[in-house]
Amino acid sequence: MKDNVLERIHYLVPFLNKCCDEYYNGNNPSLSDAEYDALFDELSALEKETGIILPDSPTQRAGISAVSQLQKVNHKIPLLSLAKTKDVKDIIDMLEKSAGYLSLKLDGLTIELDYENGALVEASTRGDGNIGEIVTHNAKVFNNIPLNIPYKERTVITGEAIIDIETFNRINESIDNDEDKYSTPRNLASGSVRQLDSKICKERGVTFYPFSVIEGMEDIDSRFERLEVLKSFGFAKNVVNFLTQTSTAEETEKIIFDMKTMAAKKGLPIDGIVFSYDSAVFAAAQGKTAHHFKDGIAYKFGDPSFETVFNNIEWNISRTGQLTPVALFDTVEIDNTNVERASLHNITFIENLKLLRGDKILVSKRNMIIPHVEKNLSADEDNRGDYRVIYPLECPICKAKTVIKSTQSDGRIIKVLYCDNPLCTGKKIKKFTHFVSKPAMNIAGLSEATLEKFIASGWITEIADIYHLDRFKDEIVLTEGFGEKSYNNLIESIEGSKNTKLSNLLVAMNIPLVGKGAAADISVNFGGNAEQLLKAIDDGFDFESIEGFGAIMSEEIIGWFKNAENREEFLKIASYLNLEDETAVLADEGGKFFNKTVVITGTFENFTRDELTEKLKSLGAKVTGSVSKKTDFVICGENAGSKLQKAKDLGVEVITAENLEL
């Protein structure tokens, strides 16, 4: 597509909108009706010719809309994070494997756009990476998301919705009360995108910058070129710089500095630079962990530090019995928020800082989120050779003796304080609080304070007791803060939690290194069946066979389930639950696709790719997005792209649409 055609569309849309406003609202039209109609017809013809329709086009009159609530959506391809670094050398190490490019890490809200037959059909937030919220009504009023594009195959685009610095400042200046002002452009963008009324979102001037095509355009292996294609469709283009495998650290640092300077001039909120592999095939082959894809890395800028005065240490107990020190210091303002406490992690960290009450310290918010003590300025001013950490000799909760346990990490000895009392109330409360939390069993009405009351009253001594609280109805109803209605709501929530998934149970059980993503991968691998999981472990299952799981994670999971107490508790709780299958009901285990890894590429006449994916899952297949040596079958439709060639190169069996028997 010629650039001047796209430029003409971008000129006509705002110009005709201006003329329309003059006609209807200003009573002072600058064009005659005939002139307006001629330009309107020209725009309509260009939209038909290119297939591109911008959100503000007067040919659409896509007005304001509102929803009653934001609906949830499951991302078919998880929107995971990136690994992070502050060392350019890590980018150079990745470059040695394959060429790539740098782009601005824009600081807003990650959005997924789904196009079918060239039309925008759904927009959703990243959410937790697996489940987001549908915000299509707002995406249609972003400054620059085309409602239609000329590419007719299913296309899924991810990018960042931002509000630029100038717009952010203008909005804040219009707010009289300082307490109501927005703290960061990111917070403003996030709140704007999630508004129920798209009129509010439109007024705030949200702009979308794509950073990846995760489905579609498979005939283009270069991810950089895919972004160029999106630019030709009318999308904004991020600041991007290509790197070759011979690029040096010095050259890369210079490019990063220039990009950071350019972002400041353009008023774009950023919190780093992203390196991405250029080849889509190579990038997909790098795989992922439960937390992030390995196809790139985020280079984070250093965080500014602020001086304050250290006052004291507070020790908080976790569900594992670890006592975590928290620094309390004079309030300091960072990024428009008041900060007065930060984790000190462990005894070794305090020893390195040599902290004493009254010391001058430097505090930052790492990644603009987590408060962190960076340096003890006072320790540099005097000699503290005999320094010793003063830590509690007794658990602040149960008064049992504390112990220091040492572990080795990256060649360093790390000393951590623990309460070893297995009956410690503090440990129990934290463990139970985690169990009922939203990512776990999602039982509303059991706050930490409520759990403390129930434990103190003897109604809960182990997790399984939560499912028998109805025995104490008369006592609970008379408890302060409770009543008949609160009790009924609590019991209803407990009963509702019984219909859940294996992944929620795995998260709830606090298995080492198993977070939400890893729990979902385990659950899907065993069809959401707890008995199959336990049998596999007994038969020597190696969790490294699950993509993204390493040796240490595998050992931790197996070790946890081999512990008799853990296993007994797991089985007891599972007996109360109705575990839903996280794939679909599996067919005969003797079927062709059972326990096979399948990749789909191309388009199909009799069904959509989503329908085919669901059918394959129902037959026991694991459907993935990239071809590797572990792939068993590639199912190929029309207009298949690079995945087909890679399957041939690796000798993977290819099944055509004509030969597909389901």
C-alpha positions in Angstrom: 0.0 0.0 0.0 1.3 3.4 -0.9 2.1 5.7 2.1 0.4 8.7 0.5 -2.9 6.8 0.4 -2.7 6.1 4.1 -1.6 9.7 4.7 -4.7 10.9 2.8 -7.0 8.8 5.0 -5.3 10.2 8.1 -5.8 13.7 6.7 -9.4 13.3 5.6 -10.8 11.7 8.9 -9.9 14.6 11.3 -10.6 17.3 8.6 -14.1 16.0 7.9 -14.8 15.6 11.6 -13.8 19.2 12.1 -16.0 20.3 9.2 -18.9 18.3 10.6 -18.4 19.9 14.0 -18.4 23.4 12.4 -21.7 22.6 10.6 -23.6 21.1 13.5 -22.1 22.9 16.5 -20.5 26.0 15.3 -23.0 27.1 12.7 -20.1 28.3 10.6 -19.3 25.6 8.0 -16.0 26.1 6.1 -17.1 23.8 3.2 -20.2 23.8 1.0 -22.3 20.6 1.1 -21.1 19.6 -2.3 -17.4 20.0 -1.2 -18.0 18.0 2.0 -19.9 15.2 0.1 -17.0 14.9 -2.4 -14.4 14.5 0.3 -16.7 12.1 2.2 -17.1 10.0 -0.9 -13.3 10.1 -1.5 -12.7 8.8 2.0 -15.3 6.1 1.6 -13.6 4.9 -1.6 -10.2 4.9 0.0 -11.5 2.9 2.9 -13.0 0.4 0.5 -9.8 0.2 -1.6 -7.4 -0.3 1.4 -9.7 -2.1 3.8 -8.6 0.4 6.5 -11.1 2.2 8.7 -9.9 4.4 11.4 -11.9 4.7 14.7 -12.9 8.3 14.2 -14.0 7.9 10.6 -17.1 9.9 9.8 -18.2 7.1 7.5 -18.8 4.9 10.6 -20.2 7.2 13.2 -19.0 4.5 15.7 -20.2 6.4 18.7 -19.9 6.1 22.4 -21.1 2.9 24.1 -21.2 1.6 27.6 -21.3 -1.8 29.3 -22.7 -2.9 32.6 -19.5 -4.8 33.6 -16.3 -6.0 32.0 -16.6 -9.7 30.9 -13.7 -12.1 31.5 -12.0 -13.8 28.6 -9.4 -16.7 28.5 -6.4 -15.9 26.4 -5.8 -18.8 24.0 -2.1 -17.8 23.9 -1.0 -16.7 27.3 0.2 -13.1 27.5 3.3 -13.7 29.7 5.9 -11.3 31.0 9.5 -10.9 29.8 12.6 -11.8 31.7 14.3 -8.6 33.1 17.8 -7.3 33.2 19.8 -4.1 33.9 22.9 -5.4 32.1 23.3 -4.8 28.4 25.6 -7.8 28.3 22.5 -10.0 28.7 21.2 -8.6 25.4 24.5 -9.2 23.7 24.5 -12.8 24.9 21.0 -13.3 23.3 22.2 -11.6 20.1 24.9 -14.3 19.7 22.1 -16.8 19.1 20.1 -14.7 16.6 19.5 -11.1 15.4 16.8 -9.0 16.9 15.6 -5.5 17.5 15.1 -3.0 20.4 11.8 -1.2 21.0 10.5 1.1 23.7 9.0 -0.6 26.7 6.0 1.6 26.9 4.4 2.0 30.4 0.7 1.5 30.1 -1.7 -1.4 29.9 -1.1 -4.4 27.7 -4.0 -5.1 25.2 -4.8 -7.9 22.9 -6.7 -7.2 19.6 -8.5 -10.0 17.7 -9.3 -9.4 14.0 -11.5 -11.7 12.0 -12.0 -11.2 8.3 -10.3 -7.9 8.7 -12.7 -6.5 11.3 -11.9 -5.8 15.0 -14.0 -8.3 16.9 -12.6 -8.2 20.4 -10.1 -6.3 22.5 -9.1 -7.5 26.0 -6.6 -6.6 28.7 -3.7 -8.8 29.7 -5.1 -9.5 33.1 -3.0 -12.1 34.8 -1.7 -13.4 31.5 -4.3 -16.2 31.2 -7.5 -14.4 31.9 -8.2 -10.8 30.9 -11.2 -8.5 30.6 -13.0 -7.6 27.4 -12.7 -3.8 26.6 -13.8 -3.8 22.9 -16.1 -0.9 23.5 -13.2 1.3 24.7 -10.6 0.1 22.1 -12.9 1.3 19.4 -12.4 4.9 20.7 -8.7 4.8 21.1 -6.9 7.4 19.1 -5.5 5.0 16.5 -6.8 1.4 16.4 -8.1 0.7 12.9 -11.6 -0.9 13.1 -10.9 -2.7 9.8 -7.6 -3.8 8.2 -7.0 -5.3 4.7 -5.6 -8.6 6.1 -8.5 -11.0 6.1 -7.0 -14.0 8.0 -7.5 -14.2 11.8 -5.0 -11.9 13.3 -4.1 -11.4 17.0 -2.1 -8.3 17.9 -0.7 -7.4 21.3 0.5 -3.9 22.3 0.4 -1.2 24.9 -2.4 1.3 25.5 -0.8 4.5 26.9 -1.5 8.1 27.7 1.3 10.4 26.7 3.0 12.7 29.2 1.5 15.9 27.8 -2.1 14.5 27.9 -1.4 13.1 31.4 -0.3 16.6 32.7 -3.2 18.3 31.0 -5.7 16.0 32.7 -4.1 16.4 36.1 -4.0 20.2 35.7 -7.7 20.2 35.2 -8.3 18.5 38.6 -8.4 21.0 41.5 -8.0 18.6 44.4 -4.4 17.3 44.7 -5.6 14.1 46.3 -7.7 13.3 43.2 -4.8 13.7 40.8 -3.5 10.6 39.0 -0.1 9.3 40.2 1.3 8.1 36.9 0.4 7.9 33.2 0.3 4.2 33.6 -2.4 4.3 36.3 -4.4 6.8 34.3 -4.2 4.6 31.1 -5.1 1.5 33.1 -8.2 3.2 34.6 -9.3 4.7 31.4 -9.1 1.5 29.4 -11.2 -0.3 32.1 -14.0 2.3 32.2 -17.5 1.0 31.6 -18.5 4.1 29.6 -16.3 4.5 26.5 -17.1 8.3 26.5 -14.7 8.7 29.4 -12.0 6.6 27.7 -12.4 8.6 24.5 -12.0 11.9 26.3 -8.7 10.8 27.8 -6.9 10.2 24.5 -5.6 6.7 24.9 -3.1 5.6 22.2 -2.2 2.0 21.2 1.2 0.9 20.1 1.5 -2.7 18.8 4.5 -4.7 19.8 3.8 -8.2 18.4 1.6 -10.3 16.1 1.0 -13.5 18.0 -1.4 -15.1 15.5 -1.6 -14.5 11.8 1.0 -13.3 9.2 2.7 -16.6 9.4 4.1 -16.1 5.9 6.3 -13.3 7.3 9.0 -14.7 9.6 10.5 -11.3 10.5 8.6 -9.9 13.5 10.1 -6.5 12.6 8.5 -6.7 9.2 5.2 -7.6 10.7 5.3 -4.3 12.7 6.0 -2.5 9.4 2.9 -4.2 7.9 0.8 -3.0 10.9 2.1 0.5 10.3 0.8 0.3 6.7 -2.6 -0.7 8.1 -2.8 2.6 10.1 -1.3 1.5 13.5 1.2 3.7 15.3 4.8 2.6 15.2 6.9 2.2 18.2 10.5 3.5 18.2 12.4 0.4 16.9 16.1 -0.2 16.2 17.4 -3.4 14.5 20.5 -5.2 15.9 22.7 -7.6 14.1 24.5 -10.5 15.7 27.7 -8.4 15.5 26.3 -5.5 17.4 28.5 -4.6 20.4 27.6 -3.6 24.0 28.9 0.0 23.3 26.7 0.3 20.2 23.7 -1.1 22.0 24.1 1.2 25.0 24.3 4.2 22.6 21.1 3.1 20.8 19.4 2.6 24.2 20.4 6.1 25.2 19.2 7.6 22.0 15.9 5.8 22.3 15.4 7.0 25.8 16.1 10.5 24.7 13.7 10.2 21.8 10.9 8.9 24.1 11.4 11.9 26.4 11.1 14.3 23.4 7.9 12.6 22.2 6.5 12.5 25.7 6.1 8.7 25.7 6.0 7.1 29.2 8.5 4.2 29.2 10.1 2.1 31.9 12.8 0.4 29.8 13.7 -1.1 26.5 12.7 -4.5 25.1 15.0 -6.7 23.0 13.1 -9.2 20.8 14.4 -11.9 18.5 13.4 -11.0 14.9 12.7 -14.5 13.5 9.3 -15.6 14.6 10.2 -19.3 14.1 13.4 -18.9 16.2 11.6 -16.9 18.8 8.9 -19.5 19.2 11.5 -22.3 19.5 13.0 -20.6 22.6 9.9 -21.7 24.6 8.8 -20.2 27.9 8.7 -20.6 31.7 5.5 -20.4 33.7 6.3 -16.6 34.1 7.7 -15.4 30.8 8.5 -16.2 27.2 12.2 -16.6 26.3 11.9 -14.8 23.0 13.1 -11.5 24.4 14.2 -9.6 27.5 13.3 -6.3 29.1 16.2 -3.9 29.8 15.1 -1.9 32.9 16.5 1.5 33.7 18.0 2.3 37.1 15.5 3.5 39.7 16.0 7.0 41.3 16.8 6.9 45.1 15.7 9.3 47.8 17.2 10.0 51.2 15.4 9.4 54.4 16.0 8.2 58.0 15.8 4.6 59.2 13.8 4.1 62.5 13.3 0.5 63.2 12.7 -3.1 62.0 9.4 -5.0 62.1 9.4 -8.8 61.8 6.6 -10.4 59.9 5.9 -14.1 59.8 5.0 -16.0 56.6 3.1 -19.3 56.1 6.4 -21.1 55.9 7.5 -19.8 59.3 10.1 -17.4 57.8 10.4 -14.1 59.7 10.9 -11.3 57.2 12.4 -8.0 58.4 10.7 -4.8 57.3 12.4 -1.5 57.5 10.4 1.4 59.0 11.7 4.9 58.0 10.6 8.5 57.8 8.0 9.0 55.1 9.5 9.9 51.7 7.5 10.7 48.5 8.4 8.6 45.4 6.4 8.7 42.2 3.7 10.8 43.9 3.1 8.2 46.6 4.2 8.2 50.3 6.6 5.4 51.2 7.5 4.6 54.8 8.4 0.8 54.8 10.4 -1.6 52.7 11.4 -5.3 53.0 14.9 -6.0 54.2 14.6 -9.6 53.0 16.8 -11.5 55.4 19.5 -11.2 58.0 22.3 -11.2 55.5 20.8 -8.2 53.7 20.7 -6.3 57.0 24.3 -7.3 57.8 25.5 -5.9 54.5 23.7 -2.6 55.1 24.9 -2.5 58.7 21.7 -0.7 59.8 21.4 1.2 63.0 18.5 3.3 64.2 18.8 6.9 63.0 20.9 6.0 59.9 20.5 8.0 56.7 19.4 5.6 54.0 18.6 5.8 50.3 15.2 4.3 49.3 13.8 3.6 45.8 10.8 2.0 44.2 12.2 -0.7 42.0 10.5 -1.0 38.7 8.4 2.0 40.0 6.5 -0.5 42.2 8.4 -2.2 45.0 10.0 0.0 47.8 13.6 -1.0 48.4 16.5 0.2 50.7 19.4 0.8 48.3 22.1 2.0 50.5 23.1 3.0 54.1 24.8 6.4 53.8 25.7 6.5 57.5 27.5 3.2 57.4 29.9 4.8 54.9 30.7 7.5 57.3 31.9 5.4 60.3 33.6 2.1 61.0 31.2 -0.7 62.0 33.5 -3.6 62.0 31.9 -5.3 65.0 28.4 -4.8 63.7 25.8 -7.5 64.6 22.1 -7.8 63.6 19.7 -7.6 66.6 16.9 -10.1 65.8 14.1 -11.5 67.9 15.1 -14.6 69.8 11.5 -15.6 70.1 8.7 -15.7 67.5 6.6 -12.5 67.9 3.5 -14.6 67.6 3.9 -17.9 69.5 7.0 -17.0 71.6 8.8 -20.2 70.5 12.6 -19.9 70.0 13.7 -18.6 66.6 16.5 -20.3 64.6 18.8 -19.0 61.8 18.9 -21.2 58.7 21.6 -20.7 56.1 21.2 -21.4 52.3 23.5 -20.9 49.4 22.5 -18.8 46.5 24.8 -17.8 43.6 27.9 -18.7 45.7 26.7 -16.5 48.7 25.5 -17.7 52.1 22.1 -16.3 52.9 21.0 -16.3 56.6 17.2 -16.4 57.2 15.3 -16.3 60.5 12.6 -18.9 61.1 10.1 -20.0 63.7 10.3 -23.7 63.8 7.2 -24.3 65.9 4.9 -26.4 63.7 1.9 -25.3 65.8 2.7 -21.5 65.5 -0.5 -19.6 65.2 1.1 -17.0 63.0 2.2 -19.6 60.4 -1.2 -21.2 60.5 -3.0 -17.9 59.9 -0.8 -17.0 57.0 -1.2 -20.5 55.5 -5.0 -20.4 55.9 -5.1 -16.8 54.5 -3.3 -18.0 51.4 -5.6 -21.0 51.0 -8.7 -18.9 50.9 -7.2 -16.1 48.7 -8.6 -15.4 45.3 -5.9 -17.1 43.2 -6.3 -20.2 45.4 -9.7 -21.3 46.6 -11.4 -17.9 46.4 -13.4 -18.1 49.6 -14.9 -14.7 50.4 -15.6 -13.8 54.0 -12.5 -15.3 55.6 -10.2 -12.4 56.1 -7.0 -12.8 58.1 -8.7 -11.1 61.1 -11.7 -13.5 60.8 -9.4 -16.5 60.6 -7.6 -15.3 63.7 -10.9 -15.3 65.6 -11.9 -18.7 64.3 -8.5 -20.2 65.2 -8.6 -18.7 68.6 -12.1 -20.1 69.2 -10.9 -23.6 68.2 -13.2 -23.8 65.2 -10.3 -24.2 62.8 -7.2 -26.2 63.6 -6.4 -27.5 60.1 -7.4 -26.4 56.6 -10.0 -29.1 56.2 -11.9 -27.6 59.2 -12.9 -24.7 56.9 -15.3 -27.1 55.2 -17.0 -28.0 58.5 -17.7 -24.5 59.8 -21.4 -25.2 59.6 -20.9 -27.1 62.9 -20.4 -23.9 64.7 -23.3 -21.8 63.2 -24.7 -20.8 66.5 -21.3 -19.5 67.8 -20.3 -17.8 64.5 -23.6 -15.9 64.2 -23.0 -14.4 67.7 -19.3 -13.4 66.8 -18.6 -9.7 66.6 -18.9 -8.6 63.0 -21.0 -11.5 62.0 -24.7 -12.2 61.9 -27.1 -14.5 60.1 -26.5 -12.9 56.7 -22.7 -12.8 57.0 -22.7 -16.5 58.1 -24.9 -17.5 55.2 -22.7 -15.6 52.7 -19.6 -17.3 54.2 -21.1 -20.8 53.9 -22.3 -20.1 50.4 -18.8 -19.0 49.4 -17.3 -22.1 51.0 -19.8 -24.4 49.1 -19.0 -22.5 45.9 -15.3 -23.1 46.3 -15.9 -26.8 46.1 -16.5 -26.5 42.3 -13.0 -25.5 41.3 -10.0 -26.6 39.3 -7.0 -28.7 40.1 -4.8 -25.6 39.4 -6.6 -23.6 42.1 -6.0 -26.5 44.6 -2.3 -26.7 43.7 -1.9 -22.9 44.3 -3.8 -23.2 47.5 -1.5 -26.0 48.9 1.5 -23.7 48.7 3.7 -26.1 46.8 7.3 -24.6 46.4 7.8 -22.8 43.1 4.3 -23.6 41.9 2.5 -20.4 41.1 -0.7 -19.8 39.0 0.9 -20.4 35.6 2.8 -23.6 36.7 -0.3 -24.9 38.4 -2.4 -24.5 35.3 0.2 -26.3 33.2 0.3 -29.2 35.6 -3.5 -29.4 35.7 -3.9 -29.3 32.0 -1.2 -32.0 31.6 -3.3 -34.3 33.8 -6.7 -33.3 32.6 -7.5 -31.6 35.9 -7.5 -35.0 37.6 -5.9 -35.2 41.1 -5.7 -39.0 41.1 -3.9 -39.1 37.7 -1.4 -36.5 39.1 -0.6 -38.6 42.2 -0.4 -41.8 40.2 2.0 -40.2 37.8 4.2 -39.0 40.6 4.2 -42.5 42.1 5.2 -43.9 38.8 8.2 -41.6 38.5 6.8 -38.8 36.4 9.4 -36.1 35.5 7.9 -32.6 35.6 10.7 -31.4 33.3 8.7 -33.0 30.5 6.3 -30.0 30.9 7.4 -27.0 28.9 9.0 -24.4 31.1 9.7 -26.7 34.1 13.3 -27.2 35.2 15.0 -29.8 37.3 14.8 -27.8 40.6 11.0 -27.2 40.1 10.5 -30.8 39.3 12.4 -31.9 42.4 10.4 -29.5 44.7 7.0 -30.7 43.4 7.9 -34.4 43.7 9.5 -33.8 47.1 6.4 -32.0 48.4 4.0 -34.8 47.3 6.4 -37.5 48.7 5.9 -35.9 52.2 3.3 -38.0 53.9 1.7 -35.1 55.8 1.4 -33.0 52.6 -0.1 -35.8 50.7 -2.6 -36.7 53.4 -3.7 -33.0 53.6 -3.9 -32.8 49.8 -6.1 -35.9 49.5 -8.3 -34.8 52.4 -9.1 -31.4 50.8 -9.4 -32.9 47.3 -12.1 -35.2 48.7 -14.4 -32.2 49.4 -14.0 -30.8 45.9 -15.5 -31.3 42.5 -12.5 -30.7 40.3 -13.3 -29.5 36.8 -11.3 -30.6 33.8 -9.1 -27.8 32.5 -8.9 -29.2 29.0 -12.1 -31.0 28.0 -13.5 -34.5 28.5 -10.8 -36.7 27.1 -11.7 -39.3 24.6 -10.4 -42.9 24.2 -6.8 -43.1 25.3 -6.1 -45.2 22.3 -7.0 -42.3 19.9 -4.5 -40.9 17.4 -4.2 -37.5 19.2 -4.3 -38.6 22.8 -1.3 -37.2 24.7 0.2 -35.8 21.5 1.5 -32.3 20.8 -0.2 -30.7 17.8 0.4 -27.5 16.0 -2.3 -26.0 13.6 -1.3 -23.7 10.7 -3.3 -22.2 7.8 -7.1 -21.8 7.3 -9.8 -24.5 7.0 -13.0 -24.5 5.0 -15.3 -26.5 7.4 -14.3 -25.1 10.8 -12.4 -22.3 12.4 -9.0 -22.8 14.1 -10.6 -22.3 17.5 -13.1 -25.0 16.8 -10.4 -27.4 15.6 -8.3 -26.5 18.7 -11.2 -27.4 21.1 -11.9 -30.6 19.2 -8.3 -31.7 19.4 -8.2 -30.9 23.1 -11.3 -33.0 23.6 -9.3 -35.9 22.0 -6.6 -35.5 24.6 -4.1 -33.4 22.4 -2.0 -30.6 23.7 -2.3 -27.8 21.1 0.7 -25.4 21.0 1.6 -22.4 18.9 5.1 -23.3 17.7 6.8 -26.3 16.0 9.7 -28.0 17.7 11.3 -31.4 18.0 8.6 -32.3 20.6 5.8 -31.7 18.1 4.0 -34.9 17.1 1.7 -33.6 14.3 1.2 -30.4 12.3 -2.3 -30.0 10.9 -2.1 -27.9 7.7 -4.8 -25.9 6.1 -4.7 -23.5 3.1 -2.2 -20.7 3.1 0.1 -22.4 5.6 3.1 -20.3 6.6 6.5 -20.9 8.1 5.3 -23.6 10.5 4.7 -26.0 7.6 8.3 -25.5 6.4 9.7 -26.0 9.9 7.7 -29.2 10.3 9.2 -30.5 7.1 12.7 -29.5 8.2 12.3 -31.3 11.5 10.6 -34.3 10.0 7.3 -33.8 11.9 4.3 -35.6 10.5 2.1 -33.2 8.5 -1.7 -33.9 8.2 -3.6 -32.0 5.5 -7.2 -30.8 5.9 -8.2 -33.5 3.4 -6.7 -36.3 5.3 -7.7 -35.1 8.8 -9.9 -37.6 10.6 -11.3 -36.5 13.9 
